[in-house]
Amino acid sequence: MSEIVVIARLQAKPGRGSEMLALFSELVPEVLRDEPDTLRYAFYVEPDSDPLRVTVVEKYPSRTALDAHNTGVLTKYLPRLLELLDGAPETVELRPAELAVSVSTDDAARLGL
């Protein structure tokens, strides 16, 4: 089974963006400590968004690892996170595309191919 990438878009309720970032600051160290199969857990903010919009990029080696994340540390923070969100998160699950390209091993690794 191939790796899975999840993109989640979240919008904070007006005036709650700093609380949402503080919650993520608590969550991330626990994910790093308790979920060795979470390969990427990166947070990006949209500049000057008001209310704050955050995009989370997650990467897992398998469905089992993604399921472990969704039923692990995240569940502890989910009730608080839902209080801060303006609407449900938008999520999309992605798998690598099979591309017929010829590149060096170094370039393939650099590009994630």
C-alpha positions as MATLAB code, in Angstrom:
seq = 'MSEIVVIARLQAKPGRGSEMLALFSELVPEVLRDEPDTLRYAFYVEPDSDPLRVTVVEKYPSRTALDAHNTGVLTKYLPRLLELLDGAPETVELRPAELAVSVSTDDAARLGL';
ca = [
       0.000    0.000    0.000;
       1.299    3.446   -0.870;
       1.704    6.465    1.330;
      -1.210    8.769    2.106;
      -1.133   12.559    2.208;
      -3.955   14.444    3.911;
      -4.613   18.134    3.351;
      -6.886   19.742    5.946;
      -8.128   23.334    5.716;
      -9.375   24.918    8.910;
     -10.863   28.323    9.598;
     -10.915   29.753   13.095;
     -13.922   31.552   14.466;
     -13.396   35.330   14.468;
     -10.973   36.307   17.227;
     -10.006   32.683   18.015;
      -7.009   32.228   15.686;
      -4.337   32.653   18.359;
      -6.098   30.050   20.523;
      -6.129   27.632   17.593;
      -2.390   28.108   17.002;
      -1.733   27.627   20.733;
      -3.684   24.360   20.626;
      -1.600   23.164   17.670;
       1.536   24.106   19.625;
       0.417   21.646   22.316;
      -0.698   18.947   19.869;
       2.366   18.748   17.613;
       4.927   17.648   20.255;
       2.591   14.852   21.371;
       2.097   13.663   17.796;
       5.875   13.670   17.282;
       6.392   11.721   20.505;
       3.548    9.207   20.244;
       3.069    8.678   16.501;
       6.323    7.560   14.864;
       4.466    6.753   11.634;
       3.308   10.344   11.186;
       5.895   11.327    8.575;
       4.780   14.927    8.093;
       2.593   17.209   10.175;
       3.107   20.725    8.859;
       0.967   23.797    9.518;
       0.668   26.769    7.165;
      -1.300   29.982    7.665;
      -2.790   32.145    4.950;
      -1.118   35.561    5.246;
      -3.400   38.299    6.487;
      -6.400   35.973    6.770;
      -8.986   37.276    9.199;
     -10.347   35.113   10.621;
      -7.271   32.890   10.578;
      -7.159   30.076    8.007;
      -4.731   27.190    8.473;
      -3.783   24.391    6.091;
      -2.350   21.216    7.592;
      -0.275   18.839    5.447;
      -0.014   15.329    6.858;
       1.807   12.278    5.496;
       1.516    8.639    6.557;
       3.110    5.459    5.199;
      -0.170    3.510    5.320;
      -3.881    3.513    6.111;
      -3.023    1.907    9.459;
      -0.818    4.875   10.386;
      -3.503    7.387    9.359;
      -6.113    5.491   11.383;
      -3.733    5.462   14.368;
      -3.397    9.248   14.093;
      -7.150    9.771   13.828;
      -7.806    7.611   16.902;
      -4.722    8.647   18.894;
      -3.459   11.921   20.326;
      -5.785   13.957   18.105;
      -8.869   12.718   19.973;
      -7.645   14.433   23.136;
      -7.568   17.818   21.363;
     -10.537   17.443   19.029;
     -13.254   18.801   21.375;
     -11.247   21.990   21.997;
     -10.388   22.343   18.317;
     -14.022   22.027   17.249;
     -14.937   24.874   19.622;
     -12.433   27.118   17.821;
     -13.425   26.265   14.253;
     -15.873   28.188   12.121;
     -17.426   25.222   10.323;
     -16.178   21.739    9.628;
     -12.619   21.201    8.385;
     -12.240   20.594    4.658;
     -10.080   17.530    4.093;
      -8.796   15.707    1.062;
      -6.870   12.443    1.036;
      -4.226   11.984   -1.650;
      -2.064    9.164   -2.943;
       1.042    9.505   -5.122;
       0.409    9.651   -8.857;
       2.190    7.093  -10.991;
       4.330    9.266  -13.261;
       6.467    7.994  -16.098;
       9.453   10.276  -15.609;
      13.156    9.671  -15.829;
      15.146   11.492  -13.147;
      18.183   10.750  -11.045;
      17.746    9.026   -7.700;
      18.802   12.227   -5.920;
      16.268   14.333   -7.822;
      13.517   11.775   -7.253;
      14.192   11.816   -3.510;
      14.299   15.612   -3.441;
      10.956   15.865   -5.242;
       9.339   13.000   -3.347;
       8.900   10.827   -6.442;
];
